[in-house]
């Protein structure tokens, strides 16, 4: 081979190498795209923002396998050590073992392997050192070591965070925030301060302080957030705060904190908000359910008559929609829906992944057809469930187990949509519209909300990125040892 041909071959090889590394040479973008497996395709930008958000979560499902194991730990310090074993080759559920929520999750997930880790017998640090440990633990899932290398890894992979996770270093739910930030590829930020207890009602000054603190925390991440369809479209608050705040228009009304947050001063929405609070055991359980459980069964209970505005909330079309994505549906509607039928159904634990219900009532009672059921008529749950309840007042005091939302959450609901006050029927989407959004890929809490209305009374409890999706494949534990 003569020297000119050798030189020509070397030159071609050099150009190809540069193309693989640079986006500045025309015609080489397809090489770069191949190295960014977490980048949302340009075609997805044509979808409504809720669907875009769901598609971004689905990118994670497709690129990071679920390992067919559950790891059980005895305490929070061991949980943070265990979650640092997550990486881009696989994630798996990690729970702080208890006698109530752990068996529900294990029975539903059905792992090939259960690993119980002994306590690392270390006391967690405090203040700045604890925050750094939490941030580094979330970064490890992305093969990074800290916040700085995490951002670099996201840029390298083409990943844009779909939301922000907010917690407090002093709150028992803080480790659930680490899990959600790690699994969802979201910045983890800290907001300290007293913003009430879960059943509380914030006054105007408290409400404005919370709004400012949340917006400032999101701004601190450096990602665009101010418009729907930009990177940050969700906020997950994982800490104690009040469920409602005083209406600026009527002193006798309360509005939902999760609907009032994520908005500009003119009330225009820039994010959908979800909320997890409570003990370390339950909050981690709720996070793991949202991340790892798929949906196979649904109960649709319609207590409304079929005429007038009530008829717009019928559930036959919703049932048909869920069936198109492979969900087995049990539909109960008029005239079969009755107090007797409800009590018969509720006499055994429910094994439904999704529960949609139409009702009327108050914080401690709900109509099921021809009569009112009490909180004690709420069924036990065999499996974790996501619940959407069209009903007045059900979430007015979600930390009170003698209220409707409180009892569902105590029984094992990991996501819940319900009202904090009398909202009027139009505050809720008709089930067929909600299910249409779900089947297109929009996350559950976003699909359930009237997205273009001003702040109102429907609270959204849970991870706002949780989707109702078909079961994902799992890899055996042998492929990803601990």
ChimeraX attribute file (.defattr): number of C-alpha atoms within 10 A of each C-alpha:
attribute: neighborCount
match mode: 1-to-1
recipient: residues
	/A:1	5
	/A:2	6
	/A:3	8
	/A:4	9
	/A:5	10
	/A:6	10
	/A:7	11
	/A:8	11
	/A:9	12
	/A:10	12
	/A:11	12
	/A:12	11
	/A:13	12
	/A:14	12
	/A:15	12
	/A:16	13
	/A:17	11
	/A:18	14
	/A:19	19
	/A:20	18
	/A:21	14
	/A:22	13
	/A:23	15
	/A:24	10
	/A:25	12
	/A:26	8
	/A:27	9
	/A:28	16
	/A:29	15
	/A:30	11
	/A:31	15
	/A:32	16
	/A:33	16
	/A:34	12
	/A:35	14
	/A:36	15
	/A:37	17
	/A:38	23
	/A:39	18
	/A:40	19
	/A:41	13
	/A:42	7
	/A:43	7
	/A:44	14
	/A:45	13
	/A:46	10
	/A:47	13
	/A:48	12
	/A:49	17
	/A:50	24
	/A:51	23
	/A:52	25
	/A:53	29
	/A:54	24
	/A:55	20
	/A:56	23
	/A:57	25
	/A:58	17
	/A:59	16
	/A:60	17
	/A:61	17
	/A:62	13
	/A:63	13
	/A:64	19
	/A:65	20
	/A:66	22
	/A:67	24
	/A:68	23
	/A:69	23
	/A:70	22
	/A:71	20
	/A:72	21
	/A:73	23
	/A:74	18
	/A:75	19
	/A:76	23
	/A:77	17
	/A:78	20
	/A:79	24
	/A:80	22
	/A:81	15
	/A:82	19
	/A:83	22
	/A:84	20
	/A:85	17
	/A:86	25
	/A:87	21
	/A:88	14
	/A:89	16
	/A:90	20
	/A:91	25
	/A:92	24
	/A:93	27
	/A:94	24
	/A:95	30
	/A:96	21
	/A:97	17
	/A:98	13
	/A:99	7
	/A:100	13
	/A:101	22
	/A:102	18
	/A:103	14
	/A:104	17
	/A:105	24
	/A:106	16
	/A:107	12
	/A:108	17
	/A:109	19
	/A:110	12
	/A:111	19
	/A:112	13
	/A:113	14
	/A:114	16
	/A:115	12
	/A:116	15
	/A:117	14
	/A:118	11
	/A:119	14
	/A:120	15
	/A:121	10
	/A:122	10
	/A:123	9
	/A:124	13
	/A:125	12
	/A:126	12
	/A:127	10
	/A:128	10
	/A:129	11
	/A:130	14
	/A:131	19
	/A:132	15
	/A:133	18
	/A:134	24
	/A:135	21
	/A:136	22
	/A:137	28
	/A:138	34
	/A:139	30
	/A:140	21
	/A:141	26
	/A:142	24
	/A:143	17
	/A:144	19
	/A:145	16
	/A:146	18
	/A:147	18
	/A:148	11
	/A:149	16
	/A:150	22
	/A:151	19
	/A:152	13
	/A:153	16
	/A:154	19
	/A:155	14
	/A:156	15
	/A:157	17
	/A:158	17
	/A:159	22
	/A:160	20
	/A:161	23
	/A:162	25
	/A:163	28
	/A:164	30
	/A:165	28
	/A:166	25
	/A:167	25
	/A:168	20
	/A:169	19
	/A:170	17
	/A:171	16
	/A:172	21
	/A:173	25
	/A:174	28
	/A:175	27
	/A:176	30
	/A:177	31
	/A:178	29
	/A:179	28
	/A:180	25
	/A:181	26
	/A:182	26
	/A:183	26
	/A:184	22
	/A:185	25
	/A:186	27
	/A:187	27
	/A:188	26
	/A:189	23
	/A:190	20
	/A:191	17
	/A:192	13
	/A:193	12
	/A:194	12
	/A:195	18
	/A:196	18
	/A:197	16
	/A:198	19
	/A:199	19
	/A:200	17
	/A:201	25
	/A:202	24
	/A:203	16
	/A:204	13
	/A:205	9
	/A:206	16
	/A:207	21
	/A:208	13
	/A:209	14
	/A:210	21
	/A:211	17
	/A:212	11
	/A:213	16
	/A:214	20
	/A:215	17
	/A:216	12
	/A:217	17
	/A:218	25
	/A:219	15
	/A:220	11
	/A:221	15
	/A:222	9
	/A:223	17
	/A:224	16
	/A:225	22
	/A:226	20
	/A:227	16
	/A:228	19
	/A:229	21
	/A:230	20
	/A:231	20
	/A:232	26
	/A:233	27
	/A:234	27
	/A:235	27
	/A:236	27
	/A:237	29
	/A:238	29
	/A:239	28
	/A:240	25
	/A:241	22
	/A:242	21
	/A:243	32
	/A:244	32
	/A:245	23
	/A:246	20
	/A:247	19
	/A:248	12
	/A:249	8
	/A:250	8
	/A:251	9
	/A:252	9
	/A:253	17
	/A:254	25
	/A:255	26
	/A:256	26
	/A:257	29
	/A:258	25
	/A:259	26
	/A:260	24
	/A:261	24
	/A:262	24
	/A:263	20
	/A:264	15
	/A:265	8
	/A:266	7
	/A:267	14
	/A:268	18
	/A:269	22
	/A:270	20
	/A:271	27
	/A:272	26
	/A:273	28
	/A:274	28
	/A:275	24
	/A:276	28
	/A:277	26
	/A:278	17
	/A:279	16
	/A:280	19
	/A:281	22
	/A:282	25
	/A:283	25
	/A:284	31
	/A:285	26
	/A:286	28
	/A:287	28
	/A:288	22
	/A:289	24
	/A:290	23
	/A:291	23
	/A:292	18
	/A:293	22
	/A:294	18
	/A:295	19
	/A:296	20
	/A:297	18
	/A:298	24
	/A:299	20
	/A:300	23
	/A:301	24
	/A:302	26
	/A:303	27
	/A:304	25
	/A:305	16
	/A:306	15
	/A:307	10
	/A:308	8
	/A:309	12
	/A:310	14
	/A:311	12
	/A:312	15
	/A:313	27
	/A:314	24
	/A:315	24
	/A:316	15
	/A:317	15
	/A:318	21
	/A:319	22
	/A:320	15
	/A:321	22
	/A:322	21
	/A:323	16
	/A:324	10
	/A:325	16
	/A:326	14
	/A:327	20
	/A:328	18
	/A:329	20
	/A:330	13
	/A:331	17
	/A:332	19
	/A:333	20
	/A:334	16
	/A:335	13
	/A:336	16
	/A:337	20
	/A:338	21
	/A:339	18
	/A:340	15
	/A:341	13
	/A:342	21
	/A:343	15
	/A:344	12
	/A:345	14
	/A:346	16
	/A:347	12
	/A:348	12
	/A:349	14
	/A:350	19
	/A:351	18
	/A:352	22
	/A:353	24
	/A:354	22
	/A:355	20
	/A:356	20
	/A:357	20
	/A:358	24
	/A:359	20
	/A:360	19
	/A:361	19
	/A:362	20
	/A:363	24
	/A:364	23
	/A:365	23
	/A:366	24
	/A:367	21
	/A:368	27
	/A:369	25
	/A:370	15
	/A:371	13
	/A:372	18
	/A:373	20
	/A:374	17
	/A:375	19
	/A:376	15
	/A:377	19
	/A:378	22
	/A:379	19
	/A:380	18
	/A:381	20
	/A:382	20
	/A:383	22
	/A:384	28
	/A:385	28
	/A:386	29
	/A:387	26
	/A:388	22
	/A:389	22
	/A:390	28
	/A:391	29
	/A:392	24
	/A:393	26
	/A:394	30
	/A:395	32
	/A:396	32
	/A:397	25
	/A:398	28
	/A:399	20
	/A:400	18
	/A:401	17
	/A:402	18
	/A:403	23
	/A:404	29
	/A:405	31
	/A:406	23
	/A:407	23
	/A:408	24
	/A:409	24
	/A:410	19
	/A:411	21
	/A:412	22
	/A:413	25
	/A:414	25
	/A:415	28
	/A:416	27
	/A:417	26
	/A:418	27
	/A:419	31
	/A:420	30
	/A:421	24
	/A:422	19
	/A:423	20
	/A:424	12
	/A:425	15
	/A:426	11
	/A:427	16
	/A:428	22
	/A:429	18
	/A:430	20
	/A:431	26
	/A:432	20
	/A:433	15
	/A:434	21
	/A:435	24
	/A:436	16
	/A:437	19
	/A:438	25
	/A:439	19
	/A:440	18
	/A:441	22
	/A:442	29
	/A:443	25
	/A:444	29
	/A:445	27
	/A:446	26
	/A:447	24
	/A:448	24
	/A:449	19
	/A:450	17
	/A:451	16
	/A:452	9
	/A:453	12
	/A:454	14
	/A:455	20
	/A:456	22
	/A:457	31
	/A:458	33
	/A:459	29
	/A:460	29
	/A:461	29
	/A:462	28
	/A:463	31
	/A:464	28
	/A:465	28
	/A:466	25
	/A:467	25
	/A:468	25
	/A:469	22
	/A:470	13
	/A:471	12
	/A:472	12
	/A:473	12
	/A:474	16
	/A:475	16
	/A:476	16
	/A:477	19
	/A:478	10
	/A:479	11
	/A:480	19
	/A:481	9
	/A:482	10
